[in-house]
Amino acid sequence: MKNVKQTPETKGVTVKLLATLDLGHEIEDMAGRQLRMRMATI
């Protein structure tokens, strides 16, 4: 097991919240839930 390669750590990943939409206004059974749009930069 000496030749096992390790996975490198995650670097430079950012996640930005772009918008949210309250689904309770659109669909009655979805009260309190949100639809979120995010941009992930890798």
PDB file of N, CA, C and O in Angstrom:
ATOM      1  N   MET A   1       0.810  -1.196   0.000  1.00  0.00           N
ATOM      2  CA  MET A   1       0.000   0.000   0.000  1.00  0.00           C
ATOM      3  C   MET A   1       0.861   1.270   0.000  1.00  0.00           C
ATOM      4  O   MET A   1       0.336   2.364   0.211  1.00  0.00           O
ATOM      5  N   LYS A   2       2.121   1.148  -0.224  1.00  0.00           N
ATOM      6  CA  LYS A   2       3.000   2.311  -0.216  1.00  0.00           C
ATOM      7  C   LYS A   2       2.842   3.155  -1.471  1.00  0.00           C
ATOM      8  O   LYS A   2       3.157   4.345  -1.455  1.00  0.00           O
ATOM      9  N   ASN A   3       2.364   2.568  -2.547  1.00  0.00           N
ATOM     10  CA  ASN A   3       2.251   3.287  -3.821  1.00  0.00           C
ATOM     11  C   ASN A   3       0.861   3.871  -4.067  1.00  0.00           C
ATOM     12  O   ASN A   3       0.538   4.216  -5.204  1.00  0.00           O
ATOM     13  N   VAL A   4       0.029   3.991  -3.026  1.00  0.00           N
ATOM     14  CA  VAL A   4      -1.316   4.507  -3.184  1.00  0.00           C
ATOM     15  C   VAL A   4      -1.263   6.028  -3.281  1.00  0.00           C
ATOM     16  O   VAL A   4      -0.681   6.695  -2.425  1.00  0.00           O
ATOM     17  N   LYS A   5      -1.879   6.571  -4.334  1.00  0.00           N
ATOM     18  CA  LYS A   5      -1.919   8.027  -4.521  1.00  0.00           C
ATOM     19  C   LYS A   5      -3.082   8.610  -3.730  1.00  0.00           C
ATOM     20  O   LYS A   5      -4.159   8.018  -3.672  1.00  0.00           O
ATOM     21  N   GLN A   6      -2.863   9.770  -3.123  1.00  0.00           N
ATOM     22  CA  GLN A   6      -3.908  10.441  -2.376  1.00  0.00           C
ATOM     23  C   GLN A   6      -4.582  11.489  -3.260  1.00  0.00           C
ATOM     24  O   GLN A   6      -3.944  12.102  -4.116  1.00  0.00           O
ATOM     25  N   THR A   7      -5.859  11.680  -3.041  1.00  0.00           N
ATOM     26  CA  THR A   7      -6.599  12.698  -3.768  1.00  0.00           C
ATOM     27  C   THR A   7      -6.212  14.066  -3.218  1.00  0.00           C
ATOM     28  O   THR A   7      -6.210  14.252  -2.001  1.00  0.00           O
ATOM     29  N   PRO A   8      -5.882  15.038  -4.087  1.00  0.00           N
ATOM     30  CA  PRO A   8      -5.504  16.366  -3.596  1.00  0.00           C
ATOM     31  C   PRO A   8      -6.695  17.088  -2.960  1.00  0.00           C
ATOM     32  O   PRO A   8      -7.847  16.805  -3.288  1.00  0.00           O
ATOM     33  N   GLU A   9      -6.408  18.014  -2.055  1.00  0.00           N
ATOM     34  CA  GLU A   9      -7.458  18.796  -1.413  1.00  0.00           C
ATOM     35  C   GLU A   9      -8.126  19.720  -2.424  1.00  0.00           C
ATOM     36  O   GLU A   9      -7.505  20.138  -3.401  1.00  0.00           O
ATOM     37  N   THR A  10      -9.397  20.034  -2.179  1.00  0.00           N
ATOM     38  CA  THR A  10     -10.132  20.957  -3.028  1.00  0.00           C
ATOM     39  C   THR A  10      -9.636  22.376  -2.776  1.00  0.00           C
ATOM     40  O   THR A  10      -9.576  22.824  -1.631  1.00  0.00           O
ATOM     41  N   LYS A  11      -9.285  23.074  -3.841  1.00  0.00           N
ATOM     42  CA  LYS A  11      -8.796  24.450  -3.725  1.00  0.00           C
ATOM     43  C   LYS A  11      -9.527  25.323  -4.716  1.00  0.00           C
ATOM     44  O   LYS A  11      -9.851  24.877  -5.817  1.00  0.00           O
ATOM     45  N   GLY A  12      -9.791  26.556  -4.344  1.00  0.00           N
ATOM     46  CA  GLY A  12     -10.340  27.531  -5.264  1.00  0.00           C
ATOM     47  C   GLY A  12     -11.779  27.328  -5.668  1.00  0.00           C
ATOM     48  O   GLY A  12     -12.179  27.819  -6.724  1.00  0.00           O
ATOM     49  N   VAL A  13     -12.580  26.628  -4.882  1.00  0.00           N
ATOM     50  CA  VAL A  13     -13.985  26.434  -5.212  1.00  0.00           C
ATOM     51  C   VAL A  13     -14.801  27.501  -4.494  1.00  0.00           C
ATOM     52  O   VAL A  13     -14.693  27.661  -3.278  1.00  0.00           O
ATOM     53  N   THR A  14     -15.620  28.233  -5.253  1.00  0.00           N
ATOM     54  CA  THR A  14     -16.498  29.233  -4.654  1.00  0.00           C
ATOM     55  C   THR A  14     -17.924  28.996  -5.130  1.00  0.00           C
ATOM     56  O   THR A  14     -18.151  28.553  -6.256  1.00  0.00           O
ATOM     57  N   VAL A  15     -18.879  29.298  -4.258  1.00  0.00           N
ATOM     58  CA  VAL A  15     -20.295  29.166  -4.596  1.00  0.00           C
ATOM     59  C   VAL A  15     -20.966  30.495  -4.267  1.00  0.00           C
ATOM     60  O   VAL A  15     -20.881  30.979  -3.138  1.00  0.00           O
ATOM     61  N   LYS A  16     -21.635  31.082  -5.261  1.00  0.00           N
ATOM     62  CA  LYS A  16     -22.278  32.384  -5.096  1.00  0.00           C
ATOM     63  C   LYS A  16     -23.781  32.228  -5.303  1.00  0.00           C
ATOM     64  O   LYS A  16     -24.215  31.676  -6.314  1.00  0.00           O
ATOM     65  N   LEU A  17     -24.574  32.712  -4.351  1.00  0.00           N
ATOM     66  CA  LEU A  17     -26.025  32.678  -4.464  1.00  0.00           C
ATOM     67  C   LEU A  17     -26.462  33.787  -5.414  1.00  0.00           C
ATOM     68  O   LEU A  17     -26.169  34.958  -5.174  1.00  0.00           O
ATOM     69  N   LEU A  18     -27.161  33.428  -6.491  1.00  0.00           N
ATOM     70  CA  LEU A  18     -27.585  34.402  -7.495  1.00  0.00           C
ATOM     71  C   LEU A  18     -29.017  34.887  -7.276  1.00  0.00           C
ATOM     72  O   LEU A  18     -29.300  36.075  -7.437  1.00  0.00           O
ATOM     73  N   ALA A  19     -29.923  33.973  -6.910  1.00  0.00           N
ATOM     74  CA  ALA A  19     -31.324  34.360  -6.743  1.00  0.00           C
ATOM     75  C   ALA A  19     -32.063  33.315  -5.932  1.00  0.00           C
ATOM     76  O   ALA A  19     -31.663  32.152  -5.884  1.00  0.00           O
ATOM     77  N   THR A  20     -33.154  33.740  -5.288  1.00  0.00           N
ATOM     78  CA  THR A  20     -34.050  32.814  -4.598  1.00  0.00           C
ATOM     79  C   THR A  20     -35.479  33.146  -4.994  1.00  0.00           C
ATOM     80  O   THR A  20     -35.808  34.294  -5.292  1.00  0.00           O
ATOM     81  N   LEU A  21     -36.314  32.129  -4.992  1.00  0.00           N
ATOM     82  CA  LEU A  21     -37.722  32.295  -5.328  1.00  0.00           C
ATOM     83  C   LEU A  21     -38.531  31.531  -4.296  1.00  0.00           C
ATOM     84  O   LEU A  21     -38.339  30.327  -4.124  1.00  0.00           O
ATOM     85  N   ASP A  22     -39.437  32.217  -3.606  1.00  0.00           N
ATOM     86  CA  ASP A  22     -40.297  31.568  -2.623  1.00  0.00           C
ATOM     87  C   ASP A  22     -41.362  30.776  -3.384  1.00  0.00           C
ATOM     88  O   ASP A  22     -42.186  31.358  -4.089  1.00  0.00           O
ATOM     89  N   LEU A  23     -41.343  29.472  -3.244  1.00  0.00           N
ATOM     90  CA  LEU A  23     -42.269  28.625  -3.998  1.00  0.00           C
ATOM     91  C   LEU A  23     -43.681  28.629  -3.430  1.00  0.00           C
ATOM     92  O   LEU A  23     -44.605  28.174  -4.103  1.00  0.00           O
ATOM     93  N   GLY A  24     -43.876  29.127  -2.214  1.00  0.00           N
ATOM     94  CA  GLY A  24     -45.199  29.181  -1.605  1.00  0.00           C
ATOM     95  C   GLY A  24     -46.157  30.061  -2.379  1.00  0.00           C
ATOM     96  O   GLY A  24     -47.366  29.830  -2.354  1.00  0.00           O
ATOM     97  N   HIS A  25     -45.638  31.069  -3.069  1.00  0.00           N
ATOM     98  CA  HIS A  25     -46.493  31.949  -3.871  1.00  0.00           C
ATOM     99  C   HIS A  25     -46.933  31.281  -5.166  1.00  0.00           C
ATOM    100  O   HIS A  25     -47.953  31.658  -5.743  1.00  0.00           O
ATOM    101  N   GLU A  26     -46.178  30.300  -5.623  1.00  0.00           N
ATOM    102  CA  GLU A  26     -46.462  29.632  -6.897  1.00  0.00           C
ATOM    103  C   GLU A  26     -47.288  28.355  -6.710  1.00  0.00           C
ATOM    104  O   GLU A  26     -48.217  28.098  -7.476  1.00  0.00           O
ATOM    105  N   ILE A  27     -46.950  27.560  -5.696  1.00  0.00           N
ATOM    106  CA  ILE A  27     -47.590  26.256  -5.473  1.00  0.00           C
ATOM    107  C   ILE A  27     -47.989  26.180  -3.997  1.00  0.00           C
ATOM    108  O   ILE A  27     -47.135  26.347  -3.127  1.00  0.00           O
ATOM    109  N   GLU A  28     -49.250  25.935  -3.702  1.00  0.00           N
ATOM    110  CA  GLU A  28     -49.757  25.952  -2.332  1.00  0.00           C
ATOM    111  C   GLU A  28     -49.003  25.001  -1.402  1.00  0.00           C
ATOM    112  O   GLU A  28     -48.673  25.385  -0.280  1.00  0.00           O
ATOM    113  N   ASP A  29     -48.727  23.795  -1.831  1.00  0.00           N
ATOM    114  CA  ASP A  29     -48.087  22.793  -0.971  1.00  0.00           C
ATOM    115  C   ASP A  29     -46.602  23.049  -0.755  1.00  0.00           C
ATOM    116  O   ASP A  29     -45.960  22.309  -0.009  1.00  0.00           O
ATOM    117  N   MET A  30     -46.043  24.064  -1.378  1.00  0.00           N
ATOM    118  CA  MET A  30     -44.611  24.355  -1.251  1.00  0.00           C
ATOM    119  C   MET A  30     -44.334  25.529  -0.309  1.00  0.00           C
ATOM    120  O   MET A  30     -43.255  26.119  -0.369  1.00  0.00           O
ATOM    121  N   ALA A  31     -45.277  25.875   0.549  1.00  0.00           N
ATOM    122  CA  ALA A  31     -45.090  26.988   1.484  1.00  0.00           C
ATOM    123  C   ALA A  31     -43.851  26.744   2.346  1.00  0.00           C
ATOM    124  O   ALA A  31     -43.659  25.651   2.878  1.00  0.00           O
ATOM    125  N   GLY A  32     -43.027  27.757   2.474  1.00  0.00           N
ATOM    126  CA  GLY A  32     -41.813  27.658   3.282  1.00  0.00           C
ATOM    127  C   GLY A  32     -40.617  27.091   2.541  1.00  0.00           C
ATOM    128  O   GLY A  32     -39.545  26.943   3.129  1.00  0.00           O
ATOM    129  N   ARG A  33     -40.772  26.772   1.271  1.00  0.00           N
ATOM    130  CA  ARG A  33     -39.659  26.227   0.490  1.00  0.00           C
ATOM    131  C   ARG A  33     -39.192  27.259  -0.537  1.00  0.00           C
ATOM    132  O   ARG A  33     -39.966  28.094  -1.003  1.00  0.00           O
ATOM    133  N   GLN A  34     -37.909  27.176  -0.872  1.00  0.00           N
ATOM    134  CA  GLN A  34     -37.326  28.111  -1.828  1.00  0.00           C
ATOM    135  C   GLN A  34     -36.640  27.364  -2.963  1.00  0.00           C
ATOM    136  O   GLN A  34     -36.118  26.263  -2.786  1.00  0.00           O
ATOM    137  N   LEU A  35     -36.656  27.988  -4.120  1.00  0.00           N
ATOM    138  CA  LEU A  35     -35.866  27.537  -5.253  1.00  0.00           C
ATOM    139  C   LEU A  35     -34.665  28.470  -5.304  1.00  0.00           C
ATOM    140  O   LEU A  35     -34.837  29.688  -5.355  1.00  0.00           O
ATOM    141  N   ARG A  36     -33.445  27.920  -5.292  1.00  0.00           N
ATOM    142  CA  ARG A  36     -32.239  28.739  -5.267  1.00  0.00           C
ATOM    143  C   ARG A  36     -31.415  28.506  -6.519  1.00  0.00           C
ATOM    144  O   ARG A  36     -31.270  27.375  -6.983  1.00  0.00           O
ATOM    145  N   MET A  37     -30.873  29.597  -7.066  1.00  0.00           N
ATOM    146  CA  MET A  37     -29.966  29.502  -8.198  1.00  0.00           C
ATOM    147  C   MET A  37     -28.586  29.915  -7.699  1.00  0.00           C
ATOM    148  O   MET A  37     -28.415  30.993  -7.129  1.00  0.00           O
ATOM    149  N   ARG A  38     -27.604  29.042  -7.922  1.00  0.00           N
ATOM    150  CA  ARG A  38     -26.239  29.314  -7.476  1.00  0.00           C
ATOM    151  C   ARG A  38     -25.275  29.139  -8.631  1.00  0.00           C
ATOM    152  O   ARG A  38     -25.540  28.399  -9.579  1.00  0.00           O
ATOM    153  N   MET A  39     -24.142  29.840  -8.535  1.00  0.00           N
ATOM    154  CA  MET A  39     -23.076  29.678  -9.511  1.00  0.00           C
ATOM    155  C   MET A  39     -21.866  29.112  -8.777  1.00  0.00           C
ATOM    156  O   MET A  39     -21.357  29.724  -7.839  1.00  0.00           O
ATOM    157  N   ALA A  40     -21.412  27.945  -9.209  1.00  0.00           N
ATOM    158  CA  ALA A  40     -20.225  27.332  -8.621  1.00  0.00           C
ATOM    159  C   ALA A  40     -19.058  27.525  -9.581  1.00  0.00           C
ATOM    160  O   ALA A  40     -19.151  27.193 -10.763  1.00  0.00           O
ATOM    161  N   THR A  41     -17.964  28.064  -9.063  1.00  0.00           N
ATOM    162  CA  THR A  41     -16.755  28.269  -9.851  1.00  0.00           C
ATOM    163  C   THR A  41     -15.705  27.298  -9.341  1.00  0.00           C
ATOM    164  O   THR A  41     -15.371  27.278  -8.157  1.00  0.00           O
ATOM    165  N   ILE A  42     -15.200  26.508 -10.248  1.00  0.00           N
ATOM    166  CA  ILE A  42     -14.194  25.499  -9.881  1.00  0.00           C
ATOM    167  C   ILE A  42     -12.874  25.871 -10.518  1.00  0.00           C
ATOM    168  O   ILE A  42     -11.883  25.161 -10.344  1.00  0.00           O
TER     169      ILE A  42
END
